[in-house]
Amino acid sequence: MAARILHRLRHALAGEGGREEPAGGGGGEAEDCPESSELEDDTEGLSTRLSGTLSFTSHEDEEDEEEGDGASEELEEPPQAPGAAAGTEDGEWVSAAERPGGSLLTRQLQELWRRSRGSLAPQRLLFEVTSASVVSERSSKYVLYTIYLIRSGQFDKAPATIARRYSDFEQLNRRLRCRFSCDMASVAFPRKRLRRNFTAETIAKRSRAFEQFLSHLHSIDEIRRSPEFLEFFFLPDLQAAQRLTCTGMYREALATWANAYRLQDRLGVCSSGRFLLTLAGLAVCHQELDQLSEAHGCCEQALQLLEAQGSHPLLGPFLQAHVHLAWKVGKDKRRSEARLQDLREAGLPLQQQPSLKECLIKEPLE
């Protein structure tokens, strides 16, 4: 269909050019210009990326269209194929594939564009200081910075947040410089000031500096995976959630466990022992709040992570909790029962094992 439309358009334009040639001799001008110069003019035009293809339009082509005799207004121009560059020769439309070297030029530019896109390393995690508040206590006064961890190119319904003061950042900086002195040589950190620490200007500058500091640390592979860097984000939440669970404040503990879960998810550490402890805290709080389906889901996720591990301190407690919750919500529990039987045959005293809640309370978090 497109070929027939293009064929008709060429004949129409050729007819118009043939009628005008005796009067104005416009066809001779097109013949005087070599095709190589047309290609050079196209490359000096503008190149834009539209719908996944490169479109080239030079200023001379635009002027030629405006100076036309109206044939282009009567006949609608057919859409070009991806990567095609349009031009005129003897009053006839010629595609880039028909020009000598035209399609080659387009393919080279498209390949250059793909390479340039592939060379860009998108930042997977962004750190944004969303607020800063001055906190006054009996013996001290400090600024508390609230930071969001945002995955680039994605929308997070529930944000992962931390609240840290200058001394927390300073301690992280000191610990990392002791362990990664070479990698930290190029990392900038805002200096401590003796005066004007609570002015809006200082707080704004430090907010931007902390964003750049965390982004720079996250871009270094060894630092990004180090316990010092990771625990800076989620260890305080784990400690607070554990204290709240021990005191029976399950609703407040649940919110803190959930934020610790999101932080570890953003940081990509969803297979560590801390993450299993987080799932245990979520399961316990959901169960205490009679949210049995959610507690069952947390146990299932933990058992999937423990699938390849023959022995783990939390394996038995998670299996027992999963069997109990599956019976409560009417889910299949045969696989967990079979795994428990395997543990009994291996000589593991399941009756003496602590419950999931007891493991959670006794776990040292330092």
N, C-alpha and C positions, 0 to 999 in steps of 0.2 A: 504493500500500500504506500509506504513512504517512498519507494523507488519510483512509482508511477507519478506521485505528486511532484517529486523532484524533476522528473522528465518533462512534465507539463510546464513547470516553472522555467526550466531552461529554454524550452521552445518559445515561451511567451517573452522572456527577456531577450532572446536572440532575435525575435521578430521586431521588438521595439528598437533594439540596437541597429537592426538592418534598415529600418525606416529612417532613423536619424543619421545614419552614416553619410548619405549623399549631401545632406545639408550642413552638418557640423563637422563631419570627419572625426567624431569622437573616438572611433575604434582605433585610429592610428596612434593615439596617445597611449593606449593600453599596450600596444605592441612595442612601443619604444622603451618601455620599462621592463628590464629583465626580471625573471622570476626570483632570482636570488635576492634582488633588492626588496621585493615584496616580503620575503621571509624575514629579512633583517628588520623591515619596518614593523612586522608583527611582533618580533621579540622585543622591540622597544616600546610596544604598547603596554597596556595594563594586563596583568594576569591575575585572575581571581579564581577561587575554588568554589564551584557551585555543584551541589548534589553529588559530591564525590568525584567530579571530573574537573579538568582544567579548561577554562574558557579564555581564549585570546581575542582581543578586539583592539585594533590600533585606532589612533585618532584619524588617520587618513581614511580608513574604511567608514568611520562614522560620518566624515564630511562627504564622502561619495554617496552615501545613502541619503543624506539631506539634500544633495544637489541633483538627485535623480528626477526623472520626468514624471513620476507618479505611478509607474508600473508597480513598484514595491508596495504602494498604498492599496492598489486594487487587489493584488494577489498576496495572500498571507505567506510569509516566509516559512518553509518547513523547518522543523527542529533539526539541529545538527546532531550528528552522532557524537558520543563521548570522545573528547579529545580532538574533534575536527576543527580546523581553522578555516573560515570562509574568506574568499577574496574574489575579485572579478578579473577576467581576462577575455578581451574581445567581447565585452558585454555579456559574458556567460559566467554563471556561478561555478566555481571549481572548489571541490573539497580538498582538505589537506592531504588525504590519501592519494589524490590524483596529481598533486603538485610534486615535482621531484624534490625529495628531501623533506617535504612538509610533515608527513606522518612520522618520519624519523625524529624530527625536531620535537614534535609533540610528545612522542614516547620518551625521549630523553628528559624533557622537562617534568613529565609525570613521574619518572623514576627518581629524579632529583628531589621532587616533593615528598615521595614516599620515604626516601632515605632520610630527609631532614626531619620528618615526623617520627621515624623510628629511632633517631638519635636523641630525641628528647626524652628524658627520664622523668615521668610524672611523679609528683610528690604524693605518696600514698597516705600520709597522715599529716594533718595540719593542727597547729597549736594556736589557739586564739584566746587572748585575755578578754573576757567579756565584761568584767567589772572589777573594781578595786575599792575597798572600803577601809577606812581608818578605824582600828580597834583600840580602845583604851581600857586597860586593866589597872589593877591596883598599883602594880609596880612597873608596868611597861606600857608602851604605846607602839603600835606597828601597823603596817598596811597589809591587808589580806587580799591576795590576787586570786580571782576565780578564773580557771582556764578550762576551755572546752577542747576535747580531742575529737577532731572531725576527719572522717575519711573522705579523701578528695574524690569528687565526682559522685558522691552518694548522699542520700538524705537519711539522716538518723532520726527516727521518731523520738527516741529517748536519748538525750545526750550523755556522754561520759564526761564527768567533771571532776576537777580537783580544786582545792583551796589551799594555797601555800603562801608563806610569808618570805621575806628576803632571806632570813637566816636558813630556811629550808633549801632554797636555791644555792646559797653559799656553801652549805654542807655537802650538797650533791657535787658542786664544782670542785671542792677540796678533795673528796673521795675519788672522783674520776681522775683528777690530775695526779694523784698518788699512784694510781694503777695504770693509767694510760697517758703517761707524760708526753710521748711523741704525738699521739693523735690529738691531744688536748692543746698542743702548742698553738694551733691556729684558731682555737675556739675563744671567742671574746665573751667576757663576763662583766656586767656593770659594777663599777667600783662603789665601795661604801662611802657615804657622805656623812660629814659631821653635823652639817646644818641643812636646813630646807629639805628634809626628807619627806615632808607631808604636803608639799605644794602640788598643785595640779600638774604643773610642768614636769616635775621630777617623777611623779607617779606615771604620767603618760609615757615619758621616755623609758622608764624601767619596764613598763608593760610591753612595749615594742622590743626592748632588749631581751626580755625573758622569752618572748615568742621566737626570736631569732636564735637564742641560746638552745632551746629545746629542739628546734628544727635542725640545727647544725648537729647536735648530738645524735638525733635520730637518723641522720644521713650517714653516720659512720657505723659500719656493720658490727664491729666488735663491741662498741659502746652500746649500740641498740639492743644487743642480746645480753648485756651484762646484768647481774643481779642488782648492782648499785643503781643503774638507770631504771630498771623495771620496778623495783620495789619503791622507788621514789613516788611512783604513781599510785600503786594499789595497796601497799603494805599498811599505811595508816587506816584505810577503809576496812581492811581485814581485821585489824586490831580493834577498831571501834565496833564493828559488827559482832565480833566475838564477845566483847564486854556486854553489849546489849542483849545478846542471846543468853548469856549466863545469868543476867538479872531478870529474864523473863519479858523483856520489852521487844516482843517478836515483830510487831508491825514496824517499829523504827529500825530494828535489825534487818528486816527484809529489804527495806529501801537501801540500806548501806551495802548489804550483800549484792543486791542487784547492780549497784553502781560499780562495785569491784568487779563484777562479772563483765560489765560493758568495757571497763578499762582494760582488762586482760584480753578481751576480744579485739579491741582496737589495736593493741600492741602485739597481737599475734602470738600469745602464749597460752593457747587453750588446751594444752596437753601436759601442763606442769602439775606438780603436786599442789601448788597454791590454788590452781584452778579446780582441782578435785575437791579441795577443802571448801572452796566457794560454792560448788554444787551441793556439798553436804549441808552448808549453812542455809542455802535456799530451800533444800528439801525439808529440813527440820522446821524452819519458820513457816513454810507453806502448810506443813502438816499440823503444826500447833494452831494455825489460824483456820483449820478445816478447809484448806484449799488442796484437796487430795489429788485432783487431776494434775495440778501444777507440780506437786511434790513427786508424783509418779513420773512425770516427764523429766524432772531433774535427775532422778535415779537412773532412768533409762539412758540419758545422755552420759552419765558417769560410767555406766556399765559398758557402753560402746567404747569409751576411751580406755577402759580396763580390759577390753576383749583380748588383746594380745599379751597381757601380763598374767603369768601364772600365779603370782603371789604379790599382794599389796596389802598394807595394813587396813585400807578402807574397802577392800574387795568384799570380805565377809559381811561387814555392816551394811554396805550398799545392797548386796544380794538379799539379805534378810528384810531390809526396809522395802525393797522392790516387791518381794513376795507378799508382804503384808499389805502394801498399798494397791497392788494389782488385784488382790482379793476384795479390797474395799471398793474399788471403782469398776470391777468387773472386767479386768483385762487379763490377757494370757500370762500365766506365771510359770509355765512348765519349763521354759528354758532356764530361768533363774533357779528353780528347784533342782534341775539336773546339774547345774554348776555347783550348787551347794552340796549335792550328793558327792560330786567329784572331790570337793574339798574335804568332806568327811572321810572318804576312802583314802585320801592322801595323808590322813592323820591330823588334820587341823581341828582343834577343840572349839567348835563353833559355840557351844553353850557358855564357854568362858569368855567369849569375845564381847567387847563393849558394844553398846548400841551406837548408832550414827551420831546421836546427840552427845553421848559421852566422849566419843572420839573428837568431836568438834570442840568441846569444852576443854579437854586435856591437851589439845595440840598447842605447843609453844610457838608463838608468833613474835619473833624478835628481828 
